[in-house]
Amino acid sequence: MAKRGDMETSFEVRSHDAEMTLDAYNALPKTRLYFILDNLRSAFNVGSIFRTCDILRVKGLFLCGYTAYPPHKKLEKTSLGTMNFVPWLHFDSTLEAIDYLQDLNVPIWAAETTSASEPYAHANVPEELGIVLGNEALGVSREVMDRCDKIIEIPTFGFKNSLNVASACAVLGFKVVECHSVVKRSLSSGDADS
């Protein structure tokens, strides 16, 4: 039994990765979610997003424009081996990625702070969804927002009006998981450890 100060604890911290093959991982149910990265400039943010997409078991991560994509040393460093587990595609432009998903009848939302944005917590999440995350300095481009079905935002209460893009990915991704009971049950049942 571990001790913390004078208090004994009866739990162990899980500090290891799931022991499974890529085939076993691919057979697990997926969150019907795609993240579309609109010209992200930081490979470290992209690597962090790979990790989040692995945890959420998304259907796809679309790396658009000059967003870093594998093979890339900085991605390898921050993704911690998740690049092989996350289905990803590179598109020359974000609009091409949107066309790809819209041809599959997948609704597309942009995550951006605008006068027309809906708070993400109030949004009615569809069964399948693509979410565009924007450039760290410039946000989601206007032409991309014009092609999206909805614009959502994460409310901010501090000096800055935006959240780090990798953090925003986690907030929005877990909102989608919250709304998709099959994947939520699967993720919470611990089947990733079997």
Residue, then its C-alpha position, 0 to 999 in steps of 0.5 A: m500500500a502506498k503512503r502519501g504523507d500520513m495517509e495510506t492509499s489503496f490505489e495504484v497509478r496506471s503508468h503503462d500503455a495498453e498492451m495491444t497490437l495495432d490490429a487489436y486497436n483498430a478493431l475497437p469501436k471508434t468515436r465518429l469524430y474527425f479533427i481537421l487541422d487548418n494550417l497549424r504551425s507548431a509540430f509540437n501541438v500536432g503531436s499533442i493532438f495525435r495523443t488526444c486523438d488516440i485517447l479518444r479513438v477518433k475515426g480520423l485526423f486530417l492534417c491540412g496545408y502546412t500542418a506537420y505530418p508524419p514522418h516528422k521528428k517533432l511529431e515523433k517526440t510529442s506524439l509518444g508513439t501514437m502516430n501509428f494508432v491514429p488514422w490520418l490523412h494529409f490534404d493540401s488544403t483544409l477545403e479539400a478535407i472538408d470536401y472529402l467529409q461532406d461527400l460522406n455527409v459528415p457535418i463540419w463545425a469550426a471551433e472559433t470565437t466569432s459573433a456568430s459562435e455557439p458555446y460548445a456545451h450547448a451544441n447538439v452533437p450529431e452522430e458523426l462530426g468533423i471539427v476544424l481547429g485553426n492556426e495558433a495565431l490566425g485561427v480558422s480561416r474565413e473561407v473555411m468557416d464559410r464552408c462549415d455547418k456551424i461555428i462553436e466556441i469554448p468560452t474564455f474568462g481570462f485576458k486571452n480570447s483563445l485556448n491552446v489548440a491542443s487543449a481545445c482539441a481535448v475539450l471538444g473531443f471529450k464533449v463528443v465522447e460524452c454524447h456518444s454512449v457506445v464509445k463512452r461505455s467502451l472507453s470507460s470499461g477499460d477494454a483498452d487494457s485487455 
